[in-house]
Amino acid sequence: MFSLDNKNVLVTGASKGIGAAIATALGAAGANVIAHYGRDREGAEAALADVPAHRKHFVQADLHDLAAAEALWDAAEAACGRIDVYVNNAAIMLWHGGFAASDDVWDAVWQETLAVNVLAPARLIRRAVKHFTAQRGGVLITISSWAAQRGVTNPDTIAYAASKAAVRSMTQTVARAHARDGLLAYVIAPGVVRTQMSESFAQTQGGEASITASLAMGEWVPPDDIGKLVAFLASGAARHLTGATLDVNGASYVR
């Protein structure tokens, strides 16, 4: 139904979890994938193991550093020239920044979370908008979270929820401000996805069985579901869906 042949796609956080599934799906659909990783290059390579060498590029960047975020975009352009799609996926979740934390811990958690989850993506989204506007077209896909709409059950991760709301709002702004420039922008809000991050979070909430019992379908979302959705949106086939937030949570949270 759609193909990503000849499309150049930058994916942040492509070495594990949702990001790895996204990279795999994009590669399978024919895209040239620029896979960003922080430390785990092996994970990014595994995600694109079945993609021919000429259609994959690997770029390292520590997104705690804004200069590194800028260099990441520069490296992506150097690798492929034109960027057609930017998938804003990379994020961290810290577990010890709740209301009872000390001032120093609270501030440190917020600073680190906002640096990686908001400030670096803001720089990359800004670069993407400039690039897409100049070429009169492009697609931005942001991986947010259902936490951006409903809050988190564990207040120790309040900074994560706030950061996911911030990138959602950024993406919606791009959609509204640049629709006539040919830019398409989508938000995906996953629920409980089978990733290492979610498994770690489950341990703070009584274990995996407790989380699973709360889900309408009684099962976690497979990362591949997110990957396939991103590949579809990256095709540009759903132009008038731009600005939408797509919930992927198995009916556990219906708005």
PAMAR-749901 format. One record per residue (C-alpha): x, y, z; residue number from 1. Coordinates in Angstrom, 2 decimals, always signed. Example, Ala and Ser with C-alpha at 12.3 -4.5 7.8 and 13.67 -1.06 7.14 Angstrom:
@east=+12.30 north=-4.50 up=+7.80 n=1;
@east=+13.67 north=-1.06 up=+7.14 n=2;
This chain:
@east=+0.00 north=+0.00 up=+0.00 n=1;
@east=+2.94 north=+2.37 up=+0.51 n=2;
@east=+6.68 north=+2.48 up=+0.03 n=3;
@east=+9.49 north=+4.46 up=+1.61 n=4;
@east=+11.88 north=+3.89 up=-1.29 n=5;
@east=+14.31 north=+6.81 up=-1.65 n=6;
@east=+13.13 north=+8.47 up=+1.59 n=7;
@east=+15.82 north=+9.45 up=+4.07 n=8;
@east=+14.69 north=+9.06 up=+7.67 n=9;
@east=+16.49 north=+10.14 up=+10.85 n=10;
@east=+15.48 north=+8.17 up=+13.96 n=11;
@east=+16.77 north=+9.13 up=+17.40 n=12;
@east=+17.22 north=+6.45 up=+20.05 n=13;
@east=+17.31 north=+3.63 up=+17.49 n=14;
@east=+19.28 north=+1.10 up=+19.52 n=15;
@east=+16.55 north=-0.42 up=+21.69 n=16;
@east=+12.85 north=-0.64 up=+22.46 n=17;
@east=+10.47 north=+1.43 up=+20.38 n=18;
@east=+13.29 north=+3.15 up=+18.52 n=19;
@east=+14.80 north=-0.14 up=+17.36 n=20;
@east=+11.38 north=-1.38 up=+16.19 n=21;
@east=+10.87 north=+1.88 up=+14.30 n=22;
@east=+14.24 north=+1.60 up=+12.58 n=23;
@east=+13.51 north=-2.00 up=+11.61 n=24;
@east=+10.10 north=-1.15 up=+10.16 n=25;
@east=+11.43 north=+1.83 up=+8.22 n=26;
@east=+14.24 north=-0.25 up=+6.76 n=27;
@east=+11.82 north=-3.02 up=+5.79 n=28;
@east=+9.66 north=-0.45 up=+3.99 n=29;
@east=+12.61 north=+0.64 up=+1.85 n=30;
@east=+13.80 north=+3.79 up=+3.62 n=31;
@east=+17.36 north=+4.94 up=+3.97 n=32;
@east=+17.67 north=+4.98 up=+7.75 n=33;
@east=+19.97 north=+7.24 up=+9.74 n=34;
@east=+20.01 north=+5.53 up=+13.13 n=35;
@east=+21.06 north=+7.62 up=+16.10 n=36;
@east=+22.40 north=+5.95 up=+19.23 n=37;
@east=+23.87 north=+7.17 up=+22.50 n=38;
@east=+26.14 north=+4.33 up=+23.63 n=39;
@east=+24.65 north=+1.14 up=+22.18 n=40;
@east=+25.81 north=+1.00 up=+18.56 n=41;
@east=+25.39 north=-2.80 up=+18.58 n=42;
@east=+21.69 north=-2.37 up=+19.33 n=43;
@east=+21.24 north=+0.04 up=+16.43 n=44;
@east=+23.14 north=-2.30 up=+14.11 n=45;
@east=+20.96 north=-5.22 up=+15.20 n=46;
@east=+17.80 north=-3.23 up=+14.45 n=47;
@east=+19.00 north=-2.70 up=+10.88 n=48;
@east=+20.72 north=-6.04 up=+10.39 n=49;
@east=+18.51 north=-6.95 up=+7.41 n=50;
@east=+18.90 north=-3.58 up=+5.69 n=51;
@east=+21.51 north=-3.31 up=+2.89 n=52;
@east=+24.63 north=-1.38 up=+3.83 n=53;
@east=+23.93 north=+1.45 up=+1.39 n=54;
@east=+20.59 north=+2.16 up=+3.07 n=55;
@east=+21.77 north=+2.53 up=+6.67 n=56;
@east=+23.91 north=+5.02 up=+8.52 n=57;
@east=+24.80 north=+5.15 up=+12.22 n=58;
@east=+25.40 north=+8.39 up=+14.11 n=59;
@east=+26.41 north=+8.66 up=+17.76 n=60;
@east=+25.35 north=+11.64 up=+19.89 n=61;
@east=+24.93 north=+12.28 up=+23.61 n=62;
@east=+21.68 north=+14.24 up=+23.74 n=63;
@east=+22.56 north=+15.67 up=+27.14 n=64;
@east=+24.66 north=+18.08 up=+25.05 n=65;
@east=+22.94 north=+20.59 up=+22.76 n=66;
@east=+26.05 north=+20.88 up=+20.60 n=67;
@east=+25.88 north=+17.12 up=+20.06 n=68;
@east=+22.24 north=+17.41 up=+19.01 n=69;
@east=+23.18 north=+20.02 up=+16.41 n=70;
@east=+26.09 north=+17.86 up=+15.24 n=71;
@east=+23.70 north=+14.92 up=+14.90 n=72;
@east=+21.56 north=+16.81 up=+12.40 n=73;
@east=+24.66 north=+17.94 up=+10.54 n=74;
@east=+25.88 north=+14.33 up=+10.33 n=75;
@east=+22.49 north=+13.16 up=+9.05 n=76;
@east=+22.55 north=+15.76 up=+6.30 n=77;
@east=+26.14 north=+14.85 up=+5.44 n=78;
@east=+25.17 north=+11.19 up=+5.16 n=79;
@east=+22.14 north=+11.62 up=+2.92 n=80;
@east=+21.93 north=+15.24 up=+1.82 n=81;
@east=+18.17 north=+15.52 up=+2.08 n=82;
@east=+16.20 north=+14.47 up=+5.18 n=83;
@east=+12.59 north=+13.59 up=+4.42 n=84;
@east=+11.42 north=+12.37 up=+7.83 n=85;
@east=+12.57 north=+13.04 up=+11.39 n=86;
@east=+11.39 north=+10.58 up=+14.05 n=87;
@east=+11.77 north=+12.20 up=+17.46 n=88;
@east=+11.97 north=+9.14 up=+19.70 n=89;
@east=+14.96 north=+9.24 up=+22.07 n=90;
@east=+14.09 north=+9.83 up=+25.73 n=91;
@east=+15.03 north=+8.89 up=+29.26 n=92;
@east=+12.92 north=+8.11 up=+32.32 n=93;
@east=+14.42 north=+8.66 up=+35.79 n=94;
@east=+12.82 north=+6.95 up=+38.77 n=95;
@east=+13.82 north=+9.01 up=+41.80 n=96;
@east=+12.46 north=+12.52 up=+41.27 n=97;
@east=+9.20 north=+12.46 up=+43.19 n=98;
@east=+7.73 north=+15.00 up=+45.58 n=99;
@east=+9.52 north=+13.49 up=+48.56 n=100;
@east=+12.96 north=+13.77 up=+46.97 n=101;
@east=+15.48 north=+16.27 up=+48.26 n=102;
@east=+15.74 north=+19.61 up=+46.49 n=103;
@east=+19.05 north=+18.60 up=+44.94 n=104;
@east=+17.65 north=+15.31 up=+43.58 n=105;
@east=+14.45 north=+16.94 up=+42.37 n=106;
@east=+16.37 north=+19.62 up=+40.49 n=107;
@east=+18.89 north=+17.15 up=+39.03 n=108;
@east=+16.13 north=+14.86 up=+37.72 n=109;
@east=+14.26 north=+17.72 up=+36.11 n=110;
@east=+17.42 north=+19.17 up=+34.58 n=111;
@east=+18.55 north=+15.89 up=+33.06 n=112;
@east=+15.08 north=+14.90 up=+31.86 n=113;
@east=+14.44 north=+18.25 up=+30.23 n=114;
@east=+17.90 north=+18.29 up=+28.65 n=115;
@east=+17.46 north=+14.93 up=+26.89 n=116;
@east=+13.69 north=+14.79 up=+26.39 n=117;
@east=+12.90 north=+18.43 up=+25.60 n=118;
@east=+15.86 north=+20.70 up=+24.88 n=119;
@east=+17.73 north=+18.37 up=+22.51 n=120;
@east=+14.53 north=+17.41 up=+20.64 n=121;
@east=+13.63 north=+21.12 up=+20.42 n=122;
@east=+16.93 north=+21.80 up=+18.67 n=123;
@east=+16.40 north=+18.88 up=+16.30 n=124;
@east=+12.79 north=+19.83 up=+15.58 n=125;
@east=+13.96 north=+23.37 up=+14.84 n=126;
@east=+16.57 north=+22.06 up=+12.40 n=127;
@east=+13.96 north=+19.78 up=+10.83 n=128;
@east=+11.48 north=+22.63 up=+10.34 n=129;
@east=+14.12 north=+24.80 up=+8.66 n=130;
@east=+15.21 north=+21.92 up=+6.45 n=131;
@east=+11.68 north=+20.84 up=+5.55 n=132;
@east=+10.54 north=+24.40 up=+4.86 n=133;
@east=+13.46 north=+24.99 up=+2.51 n=134;
@east=+12.63 north=+21.85 up=+0.53 n=135;
@east=+8.86 north=+22.44 up=+0.71 n=136;
@east=+8.02 north=+19.22 up=+2.47 n=137;
@east=+8.86 north=+16.79 up=+5.22 n=138;
@east=+7.43 north=+14.67 up=+8.00 n=139;
@east=+7.95 north=+15.01 up=+11.75 n=140;
@east=+6.84 north=+12.11 up=+13.96 n=141;
@east=+7.16 north=+12.48 up=+17.72 n=142;
@east=+6.89 north=+9.60 up=+20.16 n=143;
@east=+5.13 north=+11.07 up=+23.18 n=144;
@east=+3.27 north=+8.98 up=+25.78 n=145;
@east=-0.16 north=+8.49 up=+27.22 n=146;
@east=+1.43 north=+10.03 up=+30.33 n=147;
@east=+1.31 north=+13.37 up=+28.50 n=148;
@east=-2.51 north=+13.20 up=+28.60 n=149;
@east=-3.27 north=+11.31 up=+31.80 n=150;
@east=-0.26 north=+11.88 up=+34.06 n=151;
@east=+1.77 north=+9.06 up=+35.60 n=152;
@east=+0.75 north=+6.57 up=+38.24 n=153;
@east=+4.15 north=+6.90 up=+39.91 n=154;
@east=+4.87 north=+10.56 up=+40.77 n=155;
@east=+8.58 north=+9.74 up=+40.90 n=156;
@east=+8.41 north=+10.01 up=+37.10 n=157;
@east=+6.59 north=+13.34 up=+36.95 n=158;
@east=+9.43 north=+14.96 up=+35.00 n=159;
@east=+9.10 north=+12.30 up=+32.29 n=160;
@east=+5.35 north=+12.96 up=+31.92 n=161;
@east=+5.93 north=+16.70 up=+31.66 n=162;
@east=+8.65 north=+16.22 up=+29.06 n=163;
@east=+6.38 north=+14.08 up=+26.91 n=164;
@east=+3.69 north=+16.76 up=+27.07 n=165;
@east=+6.27 north=+19.33 up=+25.96 n=166;
@east=+7.32 north=+17.45 up=+22.81 n=167;
@east=+3.67 north=+16.76 up=+21.99 n=168;
@east=+2.95 north=+20.50 up=+22.10 n=169;
@east=+6.02 north=+21.30 up=+19.99 n=170;
@east=+4.89 north=+18.86 up=+17.33 n=171;
@east=+1.34 north=+20.16 up=+17.29 n=172;
@east=+2.71 north=+23.68 up=+16.85 n=173;
@east=+4.76 north=+22.56 up=+13.84 n=174;
@east=+1.65 north=+20.98 up=+12.33 n=175;
@east=-0.42 north=+24.14 up=+12.70 n=176;
@east=+2.26 north=+26.66 up=+11.79 n=177;
@east=+3.64 north=+24.92 up=+8.72 n=178;
@east=+0.77 north=+23.00 up=+7.16 n=179;
@east=+0.83 north=+25.27 up=+4.11 n=180;
@east=+4.57 north=+24.72 up=+3.74 n=181;
@east=+4.06 north=+21.03 up=+3.09 n=182;
@east=+5.15 north=+19.89 up=+6.56 n=183;
@east=+3.28 north=+17.01 up=+8.16 n=184;
@east=+3.60 north=+16.44 up=+11.90 n=185;
@east=+2.19 north=+13.60 up=+13.98 n=186;
@east=+2.27 north=+12.56 up=+17.63 n=187;
@east=+2.17 north=+8.94 up=+18.73 n=188;
@east=+1.18 north=+8.33 up=+22.35 n=189;
@east=+2.02 north=+4.74 up=+23.34 n=190;
@east=+0.68 north=+3.10 up=+26.45 n=191;
@east=+2.52 north=+0.19 up=+28.06 n=192;
@east=+4.89 north=-1.09 up=+25.39 n=193;
@east=+7.07 north=-4.17 up=+25.81 n=194;
@east=+10.38 north=-2.35 up=+26.33 n=195;
@east=+13.12 north=-2.41 up=+28.93 n=196;
@east=+11.94 north=+1.00 up=+30.16 n=197;
@east=+8.38 north=-0.23 up=+30.73 n=198;
@east=+9.59 north=-3.39 up=+32.41 n=199;
@east=+11.66 north=-1.31 up=+34.81 n=200;
@east=+8.69 north=+0.97 up=+35.46 n=201;
@east=+6.50 north=-2.04 up=+36.18 n=202;
@east=+8.76 north=-2.99 up=+39.07 n=203;
@east=+7.86 north=+0.31 up=+40.75 n=204;
@east=+4.14 north=-0.49 up=+40.43 n=205;
@east=+3.89 north=-3.98 up=+41.93 n=206;
@east=+5.38 north=-5.97 up=+39.06 n=207;
@east=+4.45 north=-6.91 up=+35.52 n=208;
@east=+1.38 north=-8.93 up=+36.48 n=209;
@east=-0.09 north=-5.93 up=+38.27 n=210;
@east=+0.39 north=-3.71 up=+35.23 n=211;
@east=-0.99 north=-6.32 up=+32.84 n=212;
@east=-4.12 north=-6.78 up=+34.95 n=213;
@east=-4.92 north=-3.09 up=+34.50 n=214;
@east=-4.85 north=-3.23 up=+30.69 n=215;
@east=-8.06 north=-3.62 up=+28.68 n=216;
@east=-6.58 north=-6.22 up=+26.34 n=217;
@east=-4.62 north=-7.90 up=+29.13 n=218;
@east=-1.40 north=-7.53 up=+27.16 n=219;
@east=+1.38 north=-5.04 up=+26.50 n=220;
@east=+1.75 north=-3.25 up=+23.18 n=221;
@east=+4.37 north=-4.93 up=+20.95 n=222;
@east=+7.03 north=-2.41 up=+19.82 n=223;
@east=+6.42 north=-3.57 up=+16.24 n=224;
@east=+2.97 north=-1.95 up=+16.37 n=225;
@east=+4.62 north=+1.43 up=+16.87 n=226;
@east=+7.19 north=+0.71 up=+14.18 n=227;
@east=+4.56 north=-0.13 up=+11.58 n=228;
@east=+2.56 north=+2.97 up=+12.42 n=229;
@east=+5.62 north=+5.19 up=+12.07 n=230;
@east=+6.44 north=+3.64 up=+8.70 n=231;
@east=+2.92 north=+4.39 up=+7.48 n=232;
@east=+2.99 north=+7.99 up=+8.70 n=233;
@east=+6.47 north=+8.47 up=+7.22 n=234;
@east=+5.03 north=+7.70 up=+3.78 n=235;
@east=+2.96 north=+10.89 up=+3.83 n=236;
@east=-0.08 north=+8.91 up=+2.75 n=237;
@east=-2.27 north=+10.39 up=+5.51 n=238;
@east=-1.75 north=+14.10 up=+4.88 n=239;
@east=-4.91 north=+15.29 up=+6.58 n=240;
@east=-4.06 north=+13.36 up=+9.71 n=241;
@east=-1.34 north=+15.95 up=+10.37 n=242;
@east=-1.54 north=+17.39 up=+13.88 n=243;
@east=-3.19 north=+14.28 up=+15.28 n=244;
@east=-2.18 north=+12.39 up=+18.39 n=245;
@east=-2.50 north=+8.67 up=+17.76 n=246;
@east=-3.13 north=+6.60 up=+20.90 n=247;
@east=-1.62 north=+3.11 up=+20.88 n=248;
@east=-2.65 north=+1.49 up=+24.16 n=249;
@east=-5.09 north=-1.33 up=+23.41 n=250;
@east=-8.14 north=+0.68 up=+24.61 n=251;
@east=-6.75 north=+0.99 up=+28.13 n=252;
@east=-7.02 north=+4.77 up=+27.88 n=253;
@east=-9.71 north=+6.13 up=+25.56 n=254;
@east=-10.17 north=+9.89 up=+25.17 n=255;
